């Protein structure tokens, strides 16, 4: 499965999507540091891929932002499958709460 990362613009804040497995700690923490240096607030992380037991906690502790959702591999990847995960993981509610807490 190829590496996939999206940066999604949401108000004045970003939600960073990143893969869940090997290499994500270094990549994500460096990305968060670069965004912080540019004064770009990150609402949270969305991990994509097979669950990894330690990465969410480590990213929250070292990155200082919450993991908002962990999306499993979706086969097939479709708008309907993404919408189902969005609802199951209550991502809309989580983003609204983070925006309210960020003053947005």
N, C-alpha and C positions, 0 to 999 in steps of 0.2 A: 504494500500500500504506500503510495508516494506521500511525501511530507506535504501537509496542507496547512497554511496559516492565513487567516483573514484578520485584517484590522477593520473594525466596523465603527464608523463615525456615529456617535449618539450624543446629541446636544454638544456640550463642550468637553465631553468625556469619551473615553474609549472602552470598549469591551474587547479584550484580547483573546482570540482563540488560538489554541496551541495543541499539539499532539500530546498524548498522555504517556508515552513510553520513553525508551532510552534516548537520552540527549535533551529531553525537554527542560530539565532543571537549568542547565547552563544557558541554553538558548533563551528560555523565558525570562530568567533573571537578568540576563544582559539586555534583553528588549525592554524590560521594566525600568532598568537603570537608565537606558537611553531616553525613554519617554519622560521619566522623572526629571532628567537634566534639561529637557525642553519644556518643563512645566505643563505636561499633558497628563491630566488625571486619568487614571484607569479605574473603571467601576469594578472590574473583577475579571476573572479568567474563566474560560470555557475550555475544558479539556476534551479533545477528540481522540477516540480510539479505545482499545481494550483498557479496562480499569487497571490501574497500578496502585497497590496498597499504600505506598509511602509518598508518592509525588504530590497529591493534593495538599496534605498537611505540610510538607516541606516547602512547597511554593507559597502557601499562606504565611508561614512563619518567616521565611527569608525574603519574600517579595513584598510583604505588607499589604497584600490585597486578597480578598476572598476568592475561592473557587465557587463560581455561581452554578456551574453544572458540569457534569461529566457525560458527554455524549458517546454512546457505544458505536462501534462500526455499524453503519446502516446499509443494508443490502436489500433492495437497491436504494441508493441515495435519491430521495425525492422530496419535493416540497411537503407532501403529506407525511412522510416519515419524520421530517424535521419538525413539522407542526405538532405531531404527536409527542415527540420528545420535549418540545417547548412547553406543552401543557403538562405532561407527566412530571417534569422537574420544576414546574412553576417558575420558569425563567422570567416571564413578564413581571410577576410580582416581585421577584428578587431585584430585577433591574429598577423598577419603580422605587422600591425601598432604598436602594443605593443612591439613586438620583436625588431622592428627598433628603437623604443624609448628607449628600454632597452640596446641597443648596441649589440643585438644578431643577 
